[in-house]
Amino acid sequence: DLAGELSTGIVVVPIWGRTRHLPGIETGRSADLDATLFADGLLALKDRAERAGSRIYIEPLNRYQNDVCTTIADALRFCRLIDSPAVSVAADTFHMNIEEADMGASLVEAGDRLGYVQIADSQRFEPGAGHIDFTQIFSALAGMGYAGDIGIECAGLSGDAEIVLPRTAALVRDLLRESELAV
């Protein structure tokens, strides 16, 4: 409801934990049950989001954090299941770098279901500090006519904030200009 009052959306991540793959944060539930619980939660939220005029963004997380939704294709599957204009995909380049074979193609696959993009580099520092090809990302977004928001979500900075932050802002401005992305 608050997101509607603020004319914004909320990012929803899948159920935390794993039911398969690597040990560590096991849920004790089956993958099917986790997917059902996640879908049920989204179904309950979508009615409120529709009434409030807000959006729910499903953010795929990498396989080391969950099993329910790790790729853009997984998020799209939940979007189709929920079937609401209030539910779309949040793409996070940090997680995509781990899970997607072709990040640009995955963004294009999301199409008009892509509602929000979070950028961070390969080690969750600011864009430009790692090896992600942000030119490809921004070109894909521009090519598909993306007009949504782009946020930077970092777990830290690669150096002194007084140096890193202006450099990051300049990089993002250059990427926007060169890709002709109109956000």
C-alpha positions in Angstrom: 0.0 0.0 0.0 2.8 2.4 0.9 4.5 1.7 -2.5 1.3 2.8 -4.2 1.2 6.0 -2.1 4.8 6.7 -3.2 4.0 5.8 -6.8 6.7 3.1 -6.8 7.2 -0.6 -6.8 8.7 -3.2 -4.4 11.3 -5.7 -5.2 10.4 -9.2 -4.1 13.1 -11.9 -4.0 12.3 -15.6 -4.0 12.1 -17.7 -0.9 15.6 -17.7 0.6 17.4 -20.9 0.8 18.1 -24.0 -1.3 16.4 -27.3 -1.6 19.1 -28.8 -3.9 22.6 -28.0 -5.2 25.1 -27.0 -2.6 24.7 -27.5 1.2 24.6 -24.6 3.5 21.2 -22.9 3.9 18.8 -25.8 3.2 15.1 -25.1 3.7 14.0 -28.6 4.5 11.3 -28.1 1.8 11.1 -29.5 -1.7 11.8 -27.3 -4.7 8.1 -27.7 -5.8 6.9 -26.6 -2.4 9.1 -23.6 -2.3 7.9 -22.6 -5.8 4.3 -23.1 -4.7 4.8 -21.0 -1.5 6.5 -18.2 -3.6 3.7 -18.2 -6.1 1.0 -18.2 -3.4 2.7 -15.2 -1.7 2.9 -13.4 -5.1 -0.8 -14.1 -5.7 -1.7 -12.6 -2.3 0.4 -9.5 -3.0 -0.7 -8.9 -6.5 -4.3 -7.9 -5.5 -2.9 -5.3 -3.1 -0.5 -4.0 -5.7 -3.2 -3.7 -8.3 -5.5 -1.9 -5.9 -2.7 0.4 -4.8 -1.5 1.1 -8.3 1.9 -0.3 -7.4 4.2 -2.9 -8.9 5.9 -6.0 -7.7 9.3 -6.8 -9.2 10.5 -10.4 -9.0 14.2 -10.4 -8.7 16.0 -13.7 -9.6 18.9 -14.5 -7.1 21.9 -16.7 -7.9 22.0 -20.4 -7.2 24.1 -19.9 -4.1 21.2 -18.1 -2.4 18.0 -19.8 -3.6 16.6 -22.5 -6.0 13.2 -21.0 -6.7 14.0 -18.2 -9.1 17.6 -17.9 -10.4 17.2 -16.6 -14.0 15.1 -14.1 -15.9 13.3 -17.1 -17.5 12.4 -18.3 -14.0 11.0 -14.9 -13.1 9.1 -14.8 -16.4 7.5 -18.1 -15.5 6.2 -16.7 -12.3 5.0 -13.5 -14.1 3.0 -15.7 -16.5 1.6 -17.7 -13.6 0.5 -14.7 -11.7 -0.7 -13.0 -14.8 -1.0 -9.4 -13.5 0.2 -6.1 -15.0 1.3 -5.3 -11.5 4.0 -8.1 -11.5 7.2 -7.8 -13.5 10.9 -8.7 -13.5 13.7 -7.0 -11.7 17.0 -7.8 -13.4 20.2 -7.6 -11.2 23.4 -7.7 -13.2 25.3 -9.2 -10.2 23.1 -12.3 -10.1 22.8 -12.4 -13.9 26.6 -12.5 -14.3 26.5 -15.8 -12.4 23.3 -17.4 -13.9 22.7 -16.0 -17.4 24.7 -17.3 -20.4 24.0 -14.1 -22.4 22.9 -11.2 -20.2 21.8 -9.0 -23.1 19.7 -11.8 -24.6 18.1 -12.5 -21.2 17.1 -8.8 -20.8 15.6 -8.9 -24.3 13.7 -12.1 -23.5 12.1 -10.3 -20.5 10.7 -7.7 -23.0 7.9 -5.6 -21.6 7.9 -7.6 -18.4 11.2 -6.0 -17.4 10.2 -3.4 -14.9 13.4 -2.5 -13.0 17.2 -3.0 -13.5 19.8 -3.1 -10.7 23.4 -2.7 -11.8 26.5 -3.8 -9.8 29.7 -5.3 -11.1 30.8 -8.9 -10.8 32.0 -8.7 -7.2 29.0 -6.5 -6.1 31.1 -3.4 -6.3 30.2 -0.3 -8.4 29.8 -0.7 -12.2 33.3 -0.5 -13.8 35.1 -2.2 -10.9 34.8 -5.8 -12.3 34.4 -7.6 -15.6 30.7 -7.1 -16.6 30.2 -5.6 -20.0 27.8 -2.8 -19.2 28.0 -1.6 -22.8 26.2 -4.8 -23.8 23.7 -4.4 -21.0 22.8 -0.8 -21.9 22.7 -1.6 -25.6 20.3 -4.4 -25.0 18.1 -2.2 -22.9 18.1 0.6 -25.5 17.4 -1.9 -28.3 14.3 -3.2 -26.6 13.1 0.3 -25.8 13.4 -0.1 -22.0 12.2 3.1 -20.3 12.1 1.9 -16.6 14.3 2.7 -13.7 17.9 1.7 -13.3 19.4 1.6 -9.8 22.9 0.9 -8.5 23.0 -1.8 -5.8 26.5 -2.4 -4.4 27.7 -4.2 -1.3 30.6 -1.8 -1.1 33.0 0.3 -3.1 36.3 -0.7 -4.7 38.0 2.3 -3.2 37.7 5.8 -1.7 34.1 7.1 -2.2 35.4 10.5 -3.2 37.1 8.9 -6.2 34.8 6.0 -6.9 31.4 7.7 -6.9 32.2 10.5 -9.4 33.9 7.9 -11.6 30.8 5.6 -11.4 28.4 8.5 -12.2 30.5 9.4 -15.2 30.5 5.8 -16.4 26.7 5.5 -16.1 26.2 8.9 -17.9 28.5 7.7 -20.7 26.7 4.4 -21.0 23.3 6.2 -21.2 24.6 8.6 -23.8 26.4 6.0 -26.0 23.5 3.5 -25.9 21.0 6.3 -26.4 18.9 4.7 -23.6 16.2 7.1 -22.6 15.4 6.4 -19.0 
